[in-house]
Each structure stands twice: as C-alpha cells, then as structure tokens.
Amino acid sequence: MPIRPTAVGKPWARTRTVRPVLVGSTLLIASLLIASGPRPAGAEDAAGIVTKMFDSYKNIKTYEATIVTNQSGKAKEGQFGVMATQNIRFKAPNLAYSEVKQVGSGVAKGKVEANGVILNCDGKTVIQYLVSKKMYRKQAAPPTLSIYAVLAFLKVLPGPKTPNIQFALGAPTTVSGHAAYTILVKPQVPKDAPADQKQKIADAIKKVSIKFTVDKSNYHMLTFKQVNGPSSVDIDVHEHVINSALAANAFGFKLPADAKEAPAAPPASGAGAPQIGAPH
C-alpha cells in the first residue's frame, strides 16, 4: 500500500473509522462542561474560546508564521514519519506566499521529499509551483484573498458548528512562553447512525485523542495534536507575527527560467499545499 500521509491541516483525513463521527447534522453542544458545575461570571468556556479563535483570524491585516506538522503511523510496508514545514506570509487584501517542504522517515524516506510546493499571490497573479517537477499554474489574482488560502488547518479544525463534537477545557498550559488554553475535542456517536454501527463507532472513538492549544492573549491556535491508535498528527505554529509591517516585495516570487506551465490540471499539490479559495 503506498504511503499517503495526511495532508497538513487535515489531521483526520485518513482516519476512516472516525470520519463518520465528524459528519452529520447535529450542531455543537458543550454538555461536557455542565458536569463541572456552574462557572464564575465572566469565566471562559471551551466552546466560547473556539468561537473566539476562529473570529480572531477574520480581520487580520498581516500574518507571518512557520507551521511544522509531524505525522507518524504504520503502513503496510512498515512505520513511517513525515515532517512538513510551511513558511507563510499574508497581507490583506490579496497578497500571500506559502512554501511547503517535506521530509520522510522510515518507509516514507525518499518518497515525500518531492512534494515541495510554492504558492504566491502578488496582488495581480496567483502562481502555484511544484518545485521537484519545475511545473506551474497561473491564474488572475482575486481582489480579496482569505487567510484560509495559506492557513489550511483553519479549514478543518473542529469549530462551533462542527457536528457530533463536544469541547471541554483542559488544564491551562504555556506554549513557547505564551499562556494558553487547552481545548479537548470529544467526538460523539451520531444520533442518526445506524443501530448496527453505533458500537463500532463508539469503539473507534475510544482510540482517538484530540486537543489543541489557544493563545490567551490573541486567541490564535498554537498547537494541535491528534492520536488515533498507532497514528498521530502534531501541528505547531512557530514564530507567528500578527499585524506587523510587511512590505509588498515580500510577495515577489519569480519562477525559475526553466519552469514549464502545466498543460491541464494544476501540479500535484503535496501534503499541506494551500489552495486559493474560501474556507469550508
């Protein structure tokens, strides 16, 4: 079986047994919090923190960060690991740059390194460039660009309207000097799941642990971790800088002289490659 590491920012995309837990029509409920008793007036709750986290990205003017994703697991051929490093820059209304590099270990060594991809929008043209094949695609830049174009993990993080999910507060923590909330994600068995599947789903859920941390000062995500049996995904947002001065020439990526335009579809986008478009 070929190794197909989960896409950066899509931590449960390959978790087949758990996926039904994340699909349905029930809105988020935070009943886990009720068991801990009434909260003091003004105290934060997990669902509220998650809402503020997503809201915190809506009005960003500039953003810079390095995002490191580590994935590990076991394929038919043996144990594998994949580390993807994404360097991003974003400036409203429509400037963006993202470069993704991958390094494999175990049976993935030498199989994912070719997935490096660069995406650049200079306000006039969007370029997606597959480094190993020296192939690119171009399109006209949209007048406005969402930060979701480069922060792919925001598209798939569980949010206030994610069905069959409950949130709970974990112990406060510190991440690289930032005081942070710990959010525990609790997948639930869908109420409309077939009766003969509910126990199977419940058993799969027992193998899953999901949590992420949120900066107390600005409500931005700092880390994400999912464990599903022998497989795990860790996302760390390093050195993120918000609303600082960012010159337009930071988005002046130039294609190599020997680059060739892809004839039809965009070049294969390695794991974690950002895509231009609106969030899900």
Stockholm file with secondary structure:
# STOCKHOLM 1.0

chainA/1-280         MPIRPTAVGKPWARTRTVRPVLVGSTLLIASLLIASGPRPAGAEDAAGIVTKMFDSYKNIKTYEATIVTNQSGKAKEGQFGVMATQNIRFKAPNLAYSEVKQVGSGVAKGKVEANGVILNCDGKTVIQYLVSKKMYRKQAAPPTLSIYAVLAFLKVLPGPKTPNIQFALGAPTTVSGHAAYTILVKPQVPKDAPADQKQKIADAIKKVSIKFTVDKSNYHMLTFKQVNGPSSVDIDVHEHVINSALAANAFGFKLPADAKEAPAAPPASGAGAPQIGAPH
#=GR chainA/1-280 SS CCCCCCCTTCTTTTCTTTGGGGCSSCCCCCGGGGGGCCCCTTCCCHHHHHHHHHHTTTTCSEEEEEEEEEEEEEETTEEEEEEEEEEEEEETTTEEEEEEEEEEEETTTTTSGGGCEEEEEESSEEEEEETTTTEEEEEECCSSCCGGGTCTHHHHSCCTTCTTEEEEECCCEEETTEEEEEEEEEECCCTTSCHHHHHHHHHHHTTEEEEEEEETTTCCEEEEEEEETTEEEEEEEEEEEESCCCCGGGGCCCCCTTCEECSSSCCCCCTTCCCSSCCC
#=GC SS_cons         CCCCCCCTTCTTTTCTTTGGGGCSSCCCCCGGGGGGCCCCTTCCCHHHHHHHHHHTTTTCSEEEEEEEEEEEEEETTEEEEEEEEEEEEEETTTEEEEEEEEEEEETTTTTSGGGCEEEEEESSEEEEEETTTTEEEEEECCSSCCGGGTCTHHHHSCCTTCTTEEEEECCCEEETTEEEEEEEEEECCCTTSCHHHHHHHHHHHTTEEEEEEEETTTCCEEEEEEEETTEEEEEEEEEEEESCCCCGGGGCCCCCTTCEECSSSCCCCCTTCCCSSCCC
//
